[in-house]
Amino acid sequence: MIGKLSGEDRDRELADLPEWTVIAEPEGIRRRFVFADFNAAFGFMTRVALLAEQANHHPEWFNVYNRVDITLTTHDAGGLSRRDIDMAKAIDALLA
């Protein structure tokens, strides 16, 4: 079973993810991505979907036109876990 990160571990890991925000409900992290248009947003979502499937760790997300909001949490751990941090880093790498 994947464990929830302690507050200290969470803070240390999030220092490398400045665009992600801690949220309380569900306990996890969230980031908003804005693209030029719907095609760019949908292409990004497709790439994230492939990452998520490989990792067997699927985000909660919401899309309107050129905006994609992604929430990462590990329900089995009851909050933010190493899997969420790793997924956030992989998602960010898609934009590099």
N, CA, C and O atoms as a GROMACS GRO file, in nm:
protein
  384
    1MET      N    1   0.084  -0.119   0.000
    1MET     CA    2   0.000   0.000   0.000
    1MET      C    3   0.088   0.125   0.000
    1MET      O    4   0.191   0.131   0.067
    2ILE      N    5   0.047   0.222  -0.074
    2ILE     CA    6   0.119   0.350  -0.083
    2ILE      C    7   0.084   0.435   0.039
    2ILE      O    8  -0.032   0.446   0.077
    3GLY      N    9   0.185   0.496   0.099
    3GLY     CA   10   0.162   0.579   0.216
    3GLY      C   11   0.148   0.726   0.184
    3GLY      O   12   0.206   0.776   0.087
    4LYS      N   13   0.072   0.794   0.265
    4LYS     CA   14   0.052   0.938   0.255
    4LYS      C   15   0.180   1.008   0.302
    4LYS      O   16   0.243   0.966   0.399
    5LEU      N   17   0.219   1.114   0.230
    5LEU     CA   18   0.339   1.189   0.268
    5LEU      C   19   0.313   1.270   0.394
    5LEU      O   20   0.204   1.325   0.413
    6SER      N   21   0.414   1.277   0.482
    6SER     CA   22   0.405   1.363   0.599
    6SER      C   23   0.412   1.509   0.554
    6SER      O   24   0.451   1.536   0.441
    7GLY      N   25   0.375   1.600   0.640
    7GLY     CA   26   0.380   1.742   0.607
    7GLY      C   27   0.519   1.788   0.566
    7GLY      O   28   0.533   1.866   0.472
    8GLU      N   29   0.622   1.740   0.635
    8GLU     CA   30   0.760   1.777   0.604
    8GLU      C   31   0.801   1.723   0.467
    8GLU      O   32   0.861   1.795   0.387
    9ASP      N   33   0.769   1.597   0.442
    9ASP     CA   34   0.802   1.537   0.311
    9ASP      C   35   0.726   1.606   0.199
    9ASP      O   36   0.782   1.632   0.093
   10ARG      N   37   0.600   1.636   0.223
   10ARG     CA   38   0.518   1.706   0.124
   10ARG      C   39   0.580   1.841   0.088
   10ARG      O   40   0.594   1.875  -0.029
   11ASP      N   41   0.614   1.918   0.189
   11ASP     CA   42   0.671   2.051   0.166
   11ASP      C   43   0.803   2.043   0.088
   11ASP      O   44   0.828   2.124  -0.001
   12ARG      N   45   0.886   1.946   0.122
   12ARG     CA   46   1.014   1.929   0.054
   12ARG      C   47   0.992   1.893  -0.094
   12ARG      O   48   1.058   1.949  -0.182
   13GLU      N   49   0.901   1.802  -0.120
   13GLU     CA   50   0.873   1.760  -0.258
   13GLU      C   51   0.809   1.872  -0.340
   13GLU      O   52   0.841   1.888  -0.458
   14LEU      N   53   0.720   1.947  -0.279
   14LEU     CA   54   0.651   2.053  -0.352
   14LEU      C   55   0.740   2.173  -0.383
   14LEU      O   56   0.705   2.256  -0.467
   15ALA      N   57   0.854   2.182  -0.317
   15ALA     CA   58   0.949   2.288  -0.350
   15ALA      C   59   0.995   2.276  -0.494
   15ALA      O   60   1.031   2.375  -0.557
   16ASP      N   61   0.994   2.153  -0.548
   16ASP     CA   62   1.032   2.129  -0.687
   16ASP      C   63   0.915   2.140  -0.784
   16ASP      O   64   0.931   2.122  -0.904
   17LEU      N   65   0.796   2.168  -0.730
   17LEU     CA   66   0.674   2.177  -0.812
   17LEU      C   67   0.601   2.308  -0.783
   17LEU      O   68   0.489   2.306  -0.733
   18PRO      N   69   0.663   2.422  -0.813
   18PRO     CA   70   0.606   2.550  -0.770
   18PRO      C   71   0.472   2.586  -0.833
   18PRO      O   72   0.400   2.669  -0.779
   19GLU      N   73   0.437   2.526  -0.945
   19GLU     CA   74   0.310   2.558  -1.011
   19GLU      C   75   0.192   2.480  -0.952
   19GLU      O   76   0.076   2.510  -0.983
   20TRP      N   77   0.220   2.381  -0.870
   20TRP     CA   78   0.116   2.298  -0.810
   20TRP      C   79   0.078   2.355  -0.674
   20TRP      O   80   0.164   2.401  -0.598
   21THR      N   81  -0.051   2.352  -0.643
   21THR     CA   82  -0.105   2.408  -0.519
   21THR      C   83  -0.162   2.296  -0.433
   21THR      O   84  -0.231   2.208  -0.483
   22VAL      N   85  -0.134   2.302  -0.304
   22VAL     CA   86  -0.192   2.206  -0.211
   22VAL      C   87  -0.340   2.239  -0.194
   22VAL      O   88  -0.378   2.355  -0.179
   23ILE      N   89  -0.423   2.134  -0.197
   23ILE     CA   90  -0.567   2.152  -0.175
   23ILE      C   91  -0.611   2.060  -0.061
   23ILE      O   92  -0.547   1.959  -0.032
   24ALA      N   93  -0.721   2.098   0.003
   24ALA     CA   94  -0.769   2.022   0.118
   24ALA      C   95  -0.870   1.913   0.082
   24ALA      O   96  -0.875   1.809   0.147
   25GLU      N   97  -0.949   1.937  -0.021
   25GLU     CA   98  -1.055   1.841  -0.054
   25GLU      C   99  -1.062   1.815  -0.203
   25GLU      O  100  -1.105   1.904  -0.276
   26PRO      N  101  -1.024   1.700  -0.252
   26PRO     CA  102  -0.958   1.596  -0.174
   26PRO      C  103  -0.815   1.639  -0.142
   26PRO      O  104  -0.758   1.720  -0.215
   27GLU      N  105  -0.758   1.586  -0.036
   27GLU     CA  106  -0.622   1.624   0.000
   27GLU      C  107  -0.528   1.582  -0.111
   27GLU      O  108  -0.516   1.463  -0.143
   28GLY      N  109  -0.462   1.680  -0.171
   28GLY     CA  110  -0.373   1.653  -0.282
   28GLY      C  111  -0.315   1.782  -0.337
   28GLY      O  112  -0.295   1.879  -0.264
   29ILE      N  113  -0.287   1.781  -0.466
   29ILE     CA  114  -0.232   1.899  -0.533
   29ILE      C  115  -0.309   1.923  -0.662
   29ILE      O  116  -0.366   1.831  -0.721
   30ARG      N  117  -0.310   2.048  -0.704
   30ARG     CA  118  -0.383   2.087  -0.825
   30ARG      C  119  -0.301   2.189  -0.904
   30ARG      O  120  -0.227   2.270  -0.849
   31ARG      N  121  -0.318   2.180  -1.035
   31ARG     CA  122  -0.255   2.279  -1.123
   31ARG      C  123  -0.347   2.308  -1.240
   31ARG      O  124  -0.416   2.219  -1.290
   32ARG      N  125  -0.348   2.433  -1.282
   32ARG     CA  126  -0.423   2.476  -1.401
   32ARG      C  127  -0.325   2.497  -1.515
   32ARG      O  128  -0.222   2.562  -1.500
   33PHE      N  129  -0.359   2.442  -1.629
   33PHE     CA  130  -0.281   2.456  -1.752
   33PHE      C  131  -0.367   2.531  -1.853
   33PHE      O  132  -0.485   2.500  -1.871
   34VAL      N  133  -0.308   2.630  -1.919
   34VAL     CA  134  -0.381   2.707  -2.020
   34VAL      C  135  -0.303   2.698  -2.151
   34VAL      O  136  -0.182   2.719  -2.155
   35PHE      N  137  -0.375   2.666  -2.258
   35PHE     CA  138  -0.315   2.645  -2.390
   35PHE      C  139  -0.371   2.744  -2.490
   35PHE      O  140  -0.463   2.820  -2.459
   36ALA      N  141  -0.317   2.742  -2.610
   36ALA     CA  142  -0.360   2.835  -2.715
   36ALA      C  143  -0.503   2.810  -2.758
   36ALA      O  144  -0.575   2.904  -2.791
   37ASP      N  145  -0.544   2.684  -2.760
   37ASP     CA  146  -0.678   2.651  -2.808
   37ASP      C  147  -0.717   2.511  -2.760
   37ASP      O  148  -0.641   2.446  -2.689
   38PHE      N  149  -0.835   2.467  -2.799
   38PHE     CA  150  -0.886   2.337  -2.756
   38PHE      C  151  -0.798   2.223  -2.807
   38PHE      O  152  -0.774   2.127  -2.733
   39ASN      N  153  -0.751   2.231  -2.931
   39ASN     CA  154  -0.668   2.123  -2.985
   39ASN      C  155  -0.542   2.103  -2.902
   39ASN      O  156  -0.503   1.989  -2.874
   40ALA      N  157  -0.478   2.212  -2.864
   40ALA     CA  158  -0.357   2.201  -2.782
   40ALA      C  159  -0.390   2.143  -2.644
   40ALA      O  160  -0.315   2.060  -2.593
   41ALA      N  161  -0.501   2.186  -2.585
   41ALA     CA  162  -0.542   2.133  -2.454
   41ALA      C  163  -0.573   1.984  -2.464
   41ALA      O  164  -0.533   1.906  -2.377
   42PHE      N  165  -0.644   1.945  -2.567
   42PHE     CA  166  -0.682   1.804  -2.583
   42PHE      C  167  -0.560   1.718  -2.613
   42PHE      O  168  -0.551   1.605  -2.565
   43GLY      N  169  -0.467   1.769  -2.690
   43GLY     CA  170  -0.343   1.696  -2.716
   43GLY      C  171  -0.265   1.672  -2.587
   43GLY      O  172  -0.212   1.563  -2.565
   44PHE      N  173  -0.259   1.774  -2.502
   44PHE     CA  174  -0.194   1.761  -2.372
   44PHE      C  175  -0.264   1.655  -2.288
   44PHE      O  176  -0.199   1.571  -2.227
   45MET      N  177  -0.396   1.659  -2.285
   45MET     CA  178  -0.472   1.561  -2.208
   45MET      C  179  -0.444   1.419  -2.258
   45MET      O  180  -0.435   1.325  -2.179
   46THR      N  181  -0.430   1.403  -2.387
   46THR     CA  182  -0.400   1.272  -2.444
   46THR      C  183  -0.264   1.223  -2.395
   46THR      O  184  -0.250   1.106  -2.358
   47ARG      N  185  -0.164   1.312  -2.394
   47ARG     CA  186  -0.032   1.272  -2.347
   47ARG      C  187  -0.034   1.239  -2.197
   47ARG      O  188   0.031   1.144  -2.153
   48VAL      N  189  -0.110   1.316  -2.120
   48VAL     CA  190  -0.123   1.286  -1.977
   48VAL      C  191  -0.194   1.152  -1.957
   48VAL      O  192  -0.156   1.074  -1.870
   49ALA      N  193  -0.295   1.126  -2.038
   49ALA     CA  194  -0.367   0.998  -2.026
   49ALA      C  195  -0.274   0.880  -2.050
   49ALA      O  196  -0.285   0.779  -1.981
   50LEU      N  197  -0.184   0.892  -2.146
   50LEU     CA  198  -0.088   0.784  -2.172
   50LEU      C  199   0.007   0.764  -2.053
   50LEU      O  200   0.037   0.651  -2.016
   51LEU      N  201   0.053   0.875  -1.994
   51LEU     CA  202   0.137   0.865  -1.874
   51LEU      C  203   0.062   0.798  -1.759
   51LEU      O  204   0.114   0.710  -1.692
   52ALA      N  205  -0.061   0.841  -1.740
   52ALA     CA  206  -0.142   0.790  -1.630
   52ALA      C  207  -0.167   0.641  -1.645
   52ALA      O  208  -0.163   0.566  -1.548
   53GLU      N  209  -0.193   0.599  -1.766
   53GLU     CA  210  -0.218   0.457  -1.791
   53GLU      C  211  -0.091   0.375  -1.764
   53GLU      O  212  -0.099   0.267  -1.705
   54GLN      N  213   0.023   0.425  -1.807
   54GLN     CA  214   0.150   0.355  -1.780
   54GLN      C  215   0.177   0.342  -1.631
   54GLN      O  216   0.224   0.239  -1.585
   55ALA      N  217   0.146   0.448  -1.557
   55ALA     CA  218   0.172   0.450  -1.412
   55ALA      C  219   0.058   0.386  -1.332
   55ALA      O  220   0.072   0.365  -1.211
   56ASN      N  221  -0.053   0.357  -1.399
   56ASN     CA  222  -0.174   0.310  -1.331
   56ASN      C  223  -0.210   0.404  -1.216
   56ASN      O  224  -0.243   0.361  -1.105
   57HIS      N  225  -0.203   0.533  -1.246
   57HIS     CA  226  -0.236   0.637  -1.148
   57HIS      C  227  -0.305   0.750  -1.224
   57HIS      O  228  -0.239   0.826  -1.295
   58HIS      N  229  -0.434   0.759  -1.209
   58HIS     CA  230  -0.514   0.845  -1.296
   58HIS      C  231  -0.558   0.973  -1.225
   58HIS      O  232  -0.607   0.968  -1.112
   59PRO      N  233  -0.541   1.087  -1.292
   59PRO     CA  234  -0.576   1.215  -1.231
   59PRO      C  235  -0.726   1.241  -1.236
   59PRO      O  236  -0.800   1.180  -1.314
   60GLU      N  237  -0.767   1.332  -1.152
   60GLU     CA  238  -0.899   1.393  -1.166
   60GLU      C  239  -0.874   1.518  -1.250
   60GLU      O  240  -0.782   1.594  -1.221
   61TRP      N  241  -0.955   1.540  -1.353
   61TRP     CA  242  -0.930   1.658  -1.434
   61TRP      C  243  -1.059   1.714  -1.490
   61TRP      O  244  -1.163   1.650  -1.493
   62PHE      N  245  -1.046   1.839  -1.534
   62PHE     CA  246  -1.159   1.914  -1.586
   62PHE      C  247  -1.107   1.997  -1.702
   62PHE      O  248  -1.002   2.060  -1.692
   63ASN      N  249  -1.181   1.997  -1.812
   63ASN     CA  250  -1.138   2.071  -1.931
   63ASN      C  251  -1.251   2.159  -1.981
   63ASN      O  252  -1.364   2.114  -1.996
   64VAL      N  253  -1.219   2.284  -2.007
   64VAL     CA  254  -1.307   2.376  -2.078
   64VAL      C  255  -1.220   2.449  -2.180
   64VAL      O  256  -1.127   2.520  -2.144
   65TYR      N  257  -1.254   2.430  -2.308
   65TYR     CA  258  -1.185   2.491  -2.420
   65TYR      C  259  -1.034   2.476  -2.409
   65TYR      O  260  -0.981   2.369  -2.435
   66ASN      N  261  -0.963   2.582  -2.371
   66ASN     CA  262  -0.816   2.578  -2.370
   66ASN      C  263  -0.757   2.556  -2.231
   66ASN      O  264  -0.636   2.567  -2.212
   67ARG      N  265  -0.841   2.527  -2.134
   67ARG     CA  266  -0.797   2.514  -1.995
   67ARG      C  267  -0.812   2.369  -1.948
   67ARG      O  268  -0.913   2.304  -1.975
   68VAL      N  269  -0.709   2.320  -1.877
   68VAL     CA  270  -0.714   2.187  -1.817
   68VAL      C  271  -0.673   2.203  -1.670
   68VAL      O  272  -0.564   2.250  -1.640
   69ASP      N  273  -0.762   2.162  -1.580
   69ASP     CA  274  -0.732   2.161  -1.436
   69ASP      C  275  -0.709   2.016  -1.396
   69ASP      O  276  -0.793   1.930  -1.420
   70ILE      N  277  -0.595   1.990  -1.333
   70ILE     CA  278  -0.561   1.854  -1.291
   70ILE      C  279  -0.545   1.850  -1.140
   70ILE      O  280  -0.476   1.934  -1.081
   71THR      N  281  -0.609   1.752  -1.079
   71THR     CA  282  -0.595   1.725  -0.936
   71THR      C  283  -0.532   1.588  -0.922
   71THR      O  284  -0.574   1.491  -0.985
   72LEU      N  285  -0.430   1.580  -0.837
   72LEU     CA  286  -0.364   1.453  -0.806
   72LEU      C  287  -0.380   1.424  -0.658
   72LEU      O  288  -0.349   1.507  -0.573
   73THR      N  289  -0.427   1.305  -0.628
   73THR     CA  290  -0.441   1.255  -0.492
   73THR      C  291  -0.438   1.103  -0.499
   73THR      O  292  -0.468   1.044  -0.603
   74THR      N  293  -0.401   1.041  -0.390
   74THR     CA  294  -0.401   0.895  -0.383
   74THR      C  295  -0.508   0.854  -0.284
   74THR      O  296  -0.489   0.862  -0.163
   75HIS      N  297  -0.621   0.811  -0.337
   75HIS     CA  298  -0.736   0.779  -0.252
   75HIS      C  299  -0.701   0.668  -0.152
   75HIS      O  300  -0.742   0.675  -0.036
   76ASP      N  301  -0.626   0.567  -0.195
   76ASP     CA  302  -0.590   0.456  -0.106
   76ASP      C  303  -0.504   0.503   0.012
   76ASP      O  304  -0.507   0.442   0.119
   77ALA      N  305  -0.428   0.610  -0.008
   77ALA     CA  306  -0.340   0.661   0.098
   77ALA      C  307  -0.411   0.768   0.181
   77ALA      O  308  -0.362   0.807   0.287
   78GLY      N  309  -0.525   0.816   0.135
   78GLY     CA  310  -0.596   0.919   0.208
   78GLY      C  311  -0.537   1.058   0.189
   78GLY      O  312  -0.556   1.146   0.273
   79GLY      N  313  -0.466   1.078   0.079
   79GLY     CA  314  -0.407   1.210   0.054
   79GLY      C  315  -0.290   1.201  -0.043
   79GLY      O  316  -0.281   1.109  -0.124
   80LEU      N  317  -0.202   1.297  -0.032
   80LEU     CA  318  -0.089   1.309  -0.123
   80LEU      C  319   0.016   1.201  -0.096
   80LEU      O  320   0.056   1.180   0.019
   81SER      N  321   0.058   1.134  -0.202
   81SER     CA  322   0.160   1.029  -0.190
   81SER      C  323   0.272   1.052  -0.290
   81SER      O  324   0.267   1.144  -0.372
   82ARG      N  325   0.372   0.968  -0.282
   82ARG     CA  326   0.485   0.971  -0.375
   82ARG      C  327   0.435   0.955  -0.518
   82ARG      O  328   0.491   1.015  -0.610
   83ARG      N  329   0.331   0.876  -0.540
   83ARG     CA  330   0.277   0.856  -0.675
   83ARG      C  331   0.228   0.988  -0.734
   83ARG      O  332   0.246   1.012  -0.854
   84ASP      N  333   0.168   1.072  -0.652
   84ASP     CA  334   0.119   1.202  -0.700
   84ASP      C  335   0.235   1.294  -0.738
   84ASP      O  336   0.231   1.362  -0.840
   85ILE      N  337   0.337   1.294  -0.654
   85ILE     CA  338   0.455   1.376  -0.682
   85ILE      C  339   0.520   1.332  -0.812
   85ILE      O  340   0.554   1.414  -0.897
   86ASP      N  341   0.536   1.201  -0.828
   86ASP     CA  342   0.597   1.149  -0.950
   86ASP      C  343   0.513   1.182  -1.073
   86ASP      O  344   0.567   1.217  -1.178
   87MET      N  345   0.382   1.173  -1.060
   87MET     CA  346   0.294   1.205  -1.173
   87MET      C  347   0.300   1.353  -1.206
   87MET      O  348   0.304   1.390  -1.323
   88ALA      N  349   0.302   1.440  -1.105
   88ALA     CA  350   0.311   1.584  -1.128
   88ALA      C  351   0.442   1.617  -1.202
   88ALA      O  352   0.441   1.700  -1.294
   89LYS      N  353   0.550   1.555  -1.163
   89LYS     CA  354   0.678   1.580  -1.230
   89LYS      C  355   0.674   1.532  -1.375
   89LYS      O  356   0.726   1.599  -1.464
   90ALA      N  357   0.612   1.418  -1.399
   90ALA     CA  358   0.600   1.365  -1.535
   90ALA      C  359   0.511   1.454  -1.621
   90ALA      O  360   0.540   1.476  -1.739
   91ILE      N  361   0.404   1.506  -1.563
   91ILE     CA  362   0.315   1.597  -1.636
   91ILE      C  363   0.390   1.725  -1.670
   91ILE      O  364   0.384   1.771  -1.784
   92ASP      N  365   0.460   1.781  -1.574
   92ASP     CA  366   0.537   1.903  -1.599
   92ASP      C  367   0.642   1.882  -1.708
   92ASP      O  368   0.668   1.972  -1.788
   93ALA      N  369   0.702   1.763  -1.711
   93ALA     CA  370   0.804   1.733  -1.811
   93ALA      C  371   0.746   1.734  -1.954
   93ALA      O  372   0.819   1.758  -2.051
   94LEU      N  373   0.617   1.708  -1.966
   94LEU     CA  374   0.554   1.715  -2.099
   94LEU      C  375   0.560   1.855  -2.157
   94LEU      O  376   0.557   1.872  -2.279
   95LEU      N  377   0.569   1.955  -2.073
   95LEU     CA  378   0.569   2.095  -2.117
   95LEU      C  379   0.708   2.151  -2.136
   95LEU      O  380   0.725   2.262  -2.187
   96ALA      N  381   0.810   2.075  -2.096
   96ALA     CA  382   0.948   2.124  -2.102
   96ALA      C  383   0.999   2.125  -2.246
   96ALA      O  384   1.113   2.164  -2.271
   0.00000   0.00000   0.00000
